[in-house]
Amino acid sequence: MEDDAPVIYGLEFQARALTAQTAETDAVRFLVGTQSLKFDNQIHIIDFDDENNIINKNVLLHQAGEIWHIGASPADKAVLTTCYNKSESHCLLLSVAPFAASLCSSFFSSDSRVVSCAAVWRMPSDWETGSHESPDESAHNPQTLELLCHLDDSTHGNAACVLWEPMGDGKRVISLADNHALLWDLQESSTQATVSSTATLEGKGQLKFTSGKWSPHHNCSQLATANDTAIRGWDLRTMSQIYCIENAHGQLVRDLDFNPNRQYYLASCGDDCKVKFWDVRSVQEPVKTLEEHSHWVWSVRYNHSHDQLVLTASSDSRLILSNMVSISSEPFGHLVDDEELSEGEELHQEDKGKEPLKDSVVSTYEEHEDSVYAAEWSSADPWLFASLSYDGRLVINRVPRALKYRILL
Amino acid sequence: HSWPPFIMDEGSVPVAEDPGRRRRVHGMLKLYYGLNEEGKAPEQPESLDPCDINGPHFDPELYLNKLRRECSLTELMDQETCMVRQIRSLDSDMQTLVYENYNKFISATDTIRKMKNDFKKMEDEMDCLSANMAAITEFSARISGTLQDQHAQITKLSGVHTLLRKLQFLFELPARLNKCLELQAYAQAVNTHRRARCVLQQYSHLPSFKGIQDDCHAIMDKLAQELRQKFRDGGSSAKDLSECVELLLQLDEPAEELCDKFLSHARSRLESDLQGLEAEIRPYPSTSATKDASVHGLSSTTAPGSPADGSPKNSSLPSPASNTDILEFIDRGCNEFVSSLCLVITSYQELFINHAQKGELASKNIPQMANGKLHVFVDDLAARYFMLVERRIQEEKGVGDNSLLVRALDRFHRRLQAVAKLLPGSAVPNKGTEIVIRAATERVKQYLSALQSFYMDSLTDVRQALATPRLSVAGTSVAGPASGRDAPTSLPELLSSLSASILNQIKSVLASVHLFTAKDITFSNKPYFKGEFCSQGVRESLVVSFIKFVCQSSRQFCETAGDKGGSTPPALLLLLSRLCLDYETSTISYILTLTDEQFLVQHHSPVTPVTTLCAEAREAAQKLLNHYVKVQGLIISQMLRKSVETRDWVNTIEPRNVRAVMKRVVEDTTSIDVQVGLLYEEGVRKAHSSDSSKRTFSVYSSSRQQARYAASYTPSAPMDTNLLSNIHKLFSERIDIFSSVEFNKVSVMTGIIKISLKTFLECVRLRTFGRYGLQQIQVDCHYLQMYLWRFVSDENLVHFLLDEIVGSAAHRCLDPAPMEQSVIEVICERG
């Protein structure tokens, strides 16, 4: 079908950071952060027009540095966080001619430093209107993000990611920096950030959080983090560890996601090419393991509404959509209230209930040519998702119709 | 013709006339008078002819006329002479006869005259005799008349005498019985009493007889008591006992009670046998020692070289020796329990069933009742016996020597056949067979677990063998990759010894199990042992299960080791993968054929086909090899990742040589290559270009690089920057990093190198580089390029990945100023 064909958008820079605009529930909108060491980095606002199957983009400048992680506020459409690298002697080096660079190598090596920071930004209010008037012009003269505040604490090291409180009022974020988890309160329209509490991972060696996820359950009082091969759960009220899955993956754990409907279910992925599903109440064995990718899995995402749909992105350049019915909140298919059914439908429903629903790979998307580092579901349309590969290619796909109707009907 | 001359001439009878002629004359006379020799009138139809001169109806007139009419004169003359002659001869014959008769008449007359005289005398004597007889009769009548009274008296007296004798017997009966009792002649006593019993019963209304009867009863009660006592004591022999029972039966003792008593008596004896048996099972600790020792015995036969195994266990060996082995146990069970059971059955049947069938007891349904009791009794005791036997068999866990168990089971089974013969319709032999079957299946299970533990032990040995020379390989690997071949236990040797020892073990187990179906074993011709045991027992649950176990345990190595990343040595994975592959190609079909031949399996039920097992083995082999690639790739990846992650690539000095990590990577890859080469064939690879190692990276030299990095910020053409690399990717095939490998060296090496380089790439992408950082990566990649191409199937793969690495590093570089290709080459060649 024509409208099932993927929509591809190319960025001019390499990119790793992708998020859906969480607070936006009407338009399908994704934010992409680029990675470039030499040029000003950008945030692309990708609008997808589902009816016409076309993409509208807007570009905002993010001059602070290359973006490693991006997060959109759940409350305010215009507010977002980024984690970015900045090279501190960058400007200086650029001014030096390439020939001279080799001469002053000692100078270069002693001063140059790459630091990871995190900050809260606000998009300029008129980015949208501007783009509509003259897309070309706006692309040539992109507007700049307005810095609200830094989420930096020099004592706590390099930020790996920033997490918004799920479904919150946009006042609380957590940043993971090296081996610290910092809970920030954003005040005065997010222009001020204060650390309200911290948790520190202690152990031998250099421990470093690689990623994390704020649980939407338990009144948003739980956090899951990944470091090396372990997954840990934290209670944010006491900032203490509540569970730990040692050796959750054979190698590095790359990403986590909470099942939006089943509070104890957690998905993780990692360098052992596996995607594992955990019940955090019994962490000895994963509930389920998927081994569909042929290289590291970088991202795992539950669909926000239908938690049997799981999206995984891997550096084998593939994106896989799996239908994990058996461990979803609707293991017997969509439950329809009895009174809504006429008799004939009831029979039909029973038939459907009897047929065993099996976990399966719905589809493998091969539109990417490079490693896919991020994949996200749209916050507006539960049947749409975007994936981003390193070469800057953003692909927007839909859940196959057959599956969509099977889930809905 | 005149008569007188005949009488006159009496003395002149011609004596010399021949008898033939006389006979003829007689005949003729007879004919004449119509008499034959029997005195019957002859019926001669021809004689009706009136012209027959000899016929009775001869008419002379007719005859003469006829002659005169028919004959000539001469003929008449002849006829006349002939007739005259005949008449003359007839006349002489008649004359002779008259003479003879005359003589006889004379003598007869004389005799009659003499008789007349004699009769007269006799008549007188007869008169005298009759007179005498009359006198005697008269006397006799007179005598008997006088003796009449006395005779009647005598008859009466003799009747009284016999009655008195009978009475005397009755009166003496109590005393006699007492005496018998004293002498313990019970049989006689019972016999005596039986004779008197009816009489006593009949006359019991008379007080005197009543007294005798009561006395007798009392005595007989006493006797019965005594008999019962004797019966109860049980000390007596079986013969005594049966006599006892017989007597008691005759005494109208209730048969049911007797049966019960008999059986309970027998039970006590049999139970003591059972207790004896049970006592032999009791010593649990020593049997566990047996188990240890025997299990150990199995393993130590395969690993005789380990001295540490033998000595400490020897101390525990004497204790199992003191315990009886299973054959002795069964022997004892057979000799004591089963034979006494048989004895009991025979005597019981003799007493209560066969005997009773003859006698008057048969009417009371006693045989049926007795038979039922016997069955219950036998079943009950046999069940206990079987329980003991089964317990004993269960203790037989040592799998060293199967023949003992088989012989024991055979004996057990054989002896039960005796019971079957004695007691047709009993469930005992079937239960016995069931026990044998259970024991056999249990044994098969034990063998399976023994095989499994043997397999795991051998794997441990292999592991140890791999661990020790590994050090030496690592130590000498600097000298050259070939040193791996010189190691005392090389991989191929380990593999062959492992597979040979497993095969031997399987063969010996098959041989042991084969004993169950040997021809001289009684139970081997049971349908179970002919069919199901062979196919389901041996083939399926032993051989097939073991092969499946091998595959499964191999697969487990992949799964458990996956998370830790190295609990199983990679060499073992490689070895097992080859083992499974060998199984797939030949060993499985060999083992199954061997089994089928040995056991002549006729498959009634569906069995696992060879192809399924082969597929399973192949799958295991594939999984192991994939895992091997993964593990080895991971080890190298880990080195590369650490080296990328821990270095500050922004502030690094100008590269002067290849980093040590890269050398290590090449060394490790080489040794992996050697290792894999020992077990797997080379495999196919694409043809190398003549200057494979000299190839330069397109990234550095061509203008492409310029195009890639010089691209300015041109938002209107968003795809431009990556266009070239994207086009490049479009034309190269997508690379599956962790993909399945083929069973050859090149494919394995390709897999490992792919994993390593992809990791390198991903790590590089996560870092930021300074100018010298990039240059160092260039140098490293060139070095890898020089050495790694030879291992892979398609060198372009290595080129592509290394290009990607350098390209990514350049991308992530703050100050991308690539190094001169010639300088890189100089550095790399320097080492």
Boltz contact constraints between the chains, C-beta under 6 A:
constraints:
  - contact:
      token1: [A, 10]
      token2: [B, 718]
      max_distance: 6.0
  - contact:
      token1: [A, 10]
      token2: [B, 719]
      max_distance: 6.0
  - contact:
      token1: [A, 11]
      token2: [B, 718]
      max_distance: 6.0
  - contact:
      token1: [A, 12]
      token2: [B, 718]
      max_distance: 6.0
  - contact:
      token1: [A, 12]
      token2: [B, 721]
      max_distance: 6.0
  - contact:
      token1: [A, 37]
      token2: [B, 814]
      max_distance: 6.0
  - contact:
      token1: [A, 39]
      token2: [B, 713]
      max_distance: 6.0
  - contact:
      token1: [A, 87]
      token2: [B, 814]
      max_distance: 6.0
  - contact:
      token1: [A, 98]
      token2: [B, 817]
      max_distance: 6.0
  - contact:
      token1: [A, 101]
      token2: [B, 771]
      max_distance: 6.0
  - contact:
      token1: [A, 101]
      token2: [B, 815]
      max_distance: 6.0
  - contact:
      token1: [A, 109]
      token2: [B, 651]
      max_distance: 6.0
  - contact:
      token1: [A, 112]
      token2: [B, 650]
      max_distance: 6.0
  - contact:
      token1: [A, 112]
      token2: [B, 651]
      max_distance: 6.0
  - contact:
      token1: [A, 114]
      token2: [B, 650]
      max_distance: 6.0
  - contact:
      token1: [A, 114]
      token2: [B, 768]
      max_distance: 6.0
  - contact:
      token1: [A, 139]
      token2: [B, 715]
      max_distance: 6.0
  - contact:
      token1: [A, 247]
      token2: [B, 563]
      max_distance: 6.0
  - contact:
      token1: [A, 250]
      token2: [B, 562]
      max_distance: 6.0
  - contact:
      token1: [A, 250]
      token2: [B, 563]
      max_distance: 6.0
  - contact:
      token1: [A, 250]
      token2: [B, 565]
      max_distance: 6.0
  - contact:
      token1: [A, 273]
      token2: [B, 738]
      max_distance: 6.0
  - contact:
      token1: [A, 294]
      token2: [B, 736]
      max_distance: 6.0
  - contact:
      token1: [A, 294]
      token2: [B, 737]
      max_distance: 6.0
  - contact:
      token1: [A, 294]
      token2: [B, 738]
      max_distance: 6.0
  - contact:
      token1: [A, 294]
      token2: [B, 739]
      max_distance: 6.0
  - contact:
      token1: [A, 295]
      token2: [B, 737]
      max_distance: 6.0
  - contact:
      token1: [A, 315]
      token2: [B, 762]
      max_distance: 6.0
  - contact:
      token1: [A, 369]
      token2: [B, 726]
      max_distance: 6.0
  - contact:
      token1: [A, 369]
      token2: [B, 729]
      max_distance: 6.0
  - contact:
      token1: [A, 391]
      token2: [B, 722]
      max_distance: 6.0
